Amino acid sequence: MAQVKNGATAVAEAETAAATAEETLASDDLESVDADQIDDLFKDLKTLLSTVEKLQKARQDVGDIKPLILRLLDGELLSGDELEELRGGIGGLSKILKLYNDYQSALERAQPARTILDQLLKS
């Protein structure tokens, strides 16, 4: 099963990655960033965007099954349509967990782009 980090841990790791990138790229070092590094940074940003889109779509596809899960856990009987919706939603939850893990990885990889973009936009 994919391990999902809580939001605070992910944010702390992202901030650490950004701080490391910022230390690595001082303003006078911006010229030393080569085209391959910039291409990689934009590739990481595109990957992040794609991952966010997939995660949002998966959330929409699952819908709001929480009330159905709570009713099921409370021992209530569900109609056939509700059971089908729940069956599909529970299958989608595992997809959401995988996509969330992918999102956290993409977010961490894209953090150095923040520093370079900040430096470029200050120029």
WOURGI-V411643 format. One record per residue. N is the residue number from 0. SS is DSSP state (helix for helix, strand for strand, loop for the rest). PSI is psi in degrees with one decimal (none if undefined). D_CENTER is the distance of its C-alpha to the mean C-alpha in whole Angstrom. Layout:
{{N;SS;PSI;D_CENTER} {N;SS;PSI;D_CENTER}}
This chain:
{{0;loop;139.6;17} {1;loop;138.0;14} {2;loop;125.8;13} {3;loop;127.2;11} {4;loop;149.4;11} {5;loop;163.0;12} {6;helix;-40.8;10} {7;helix;-40.7;13} {8;helix;-44.2;13} {9;helix;-42.5;10} {10;helix;-42.8;11} {11;helix;-42.3;14} {12;helix;-39.7;13} {13;helix;-41.4;11} {14;helix;-37.7;15} {15;helix;-43.9;17} {16;helix;-41.4;15} {17;helix;-41.4;16} {18;helix;-40.4;19} {19;helix;-43.6;20} {20;helix;-38.5;20} {21;helix;-40.5;22} {22;helix;-37.8;24} {23;helix;-35.7;24} {24;loop;82.5;25} {25;loop;163.4;27} {26;helix;-37.2;29} {27;helix;-10.2;32} {28;helix;-5.0;29} {29;helix;-36.1;27} {30;helix;-23.1;30} {31;helix;-6.1;30} {32;loop;120.0;26} {33;loop;171.6;27} {34;helix;-35.8;26} {35;helix;-40.2;24} {36;helix;-42.7;22} {37;helix;-42.5;21} {38;helix;-42.5;21} {39;helix;-40.2;18} {40;helix;-43.1;16} {41;helix;-33.2;16} {42;helix;-42.7;15} {43;helix;-38.8;12} {44;helix;-41.0;11} {45;helix;-39.1;12} {46;helix;-42.3;10} {47;helix;-46.4;7} {48;helix;-46.1;9} {49;helix;-42.1;9} {50;helix;-41.5;6} {51;helix;-43.6;6} {52;helix;-43.6;9} {53;helix;-41.3;9} {54;helix;-44.3;7} {55;helix;-39.6;10} {56;helix;-42.0;13} {57;helix;-39.6;12} {58;helix;-40.6;12} {59;helix;-40.7;15} {60;helix;-37.1;17} {61;helix;-35.3;17} {62;loop;-163.3;19} {63;loop;84.8;20} {64;loop;-4.5;21} {65;helix;-46.0;21} {66;helix;-36.0;25} {67;helix;-40.7;26} {68;helix;-43.9;25} {69;helix;-41.2;26} {70;helix;-41.0;30} {71;helix;-43.8;29} {72;helix;-26.1;29} {73;loop;-3.6;32} {74;loop;9.5;34} {75;loop;149.8;35} {76;loop;140.5;35} {77;loop;150.9;33} {78;loop;167.9;34} {79;helix;-41.7;34} {80;helix;-40.1;32} {81;helix;-37.8;29} {82;helix;-40.2;29} {83;helix;-42.9;28} {84;helix;-42.2;25} {85;helix;-41.7;24} {86;helix;-47.4;25} {87;helix;-38.5;22} {88;helix;-39.7;20} {89;helix;-38.2;20} {90;helix;-36.6;19} {91;helix;-24.7;16} {92;helix;-39.0;15} {93;helix;-35.3;15} {94;helix;-41.4;13} {95;helix;-41.8;10} {96;helix;-43.1;10} {97;helix;-45.7;10} {98;helix;-35.4;7} {99;helix;-40.2;5} {100;helix;-42.4;7} {101;helix;-40.8;6} {102;helix;-44.7;2} {103;helix;-41.2;4} {104;helix;-44.3;7} {105;helix;-38.5;6} {106;helix;-42.7;6} {107;helix;-42.5;9} {108;helix;-28.6;11} {109;helix;-9.2;11} {110;helix;-38.9;12} {111;helix;-24.9;16} {112;helix;-33.0;16} {113;helix;-45.5;16} {114;helix;-45.2;19} {115;helix;-41.2;21} {116;helix;-40.6;20} {117;helix;-44.2;21} {118;helix;-41.1;24} {119;helix;-40.2;25} {120;helix;-21.3;25} {121;helix;-26.1;27} {122;loop;none;30}}
